[in-house]
């Protein structure tokens, strides 16, 4: 009788999260986009992919942010600080590209 640990071991070394990133049903990602050291490039590419995709379930903003968060979370402790900082900056840039940055939220709430 196989256990979960045995069957997971037999599947090979490739992580399921890598397969999700490579073959996502939500977005057609630019190849190696998360390896870019440029937060603007990452954010712009995610926005473009999310807006072009016909297969997403939520809004383009939700899809793009979800994929970015997924990548950060799956890397976990193995993500070097410099890469994490770049990806966190990309989140901020993505918010701005979609008009969801906190500074615009403060302006909107102060005018109510």
Secondary structure, DSSP 4 states (H G I P E B T S, - for coil): ---HHHHHHHT-S--HHHHHHHS-SS--PPTTGGG-S-HHHHHHHHHHHHHH-SS-SS-HHHHHHHHHHHHHHHHGGGS-HHHHHHHHHHHHHHHHHTT--HHHHHHHHHT-
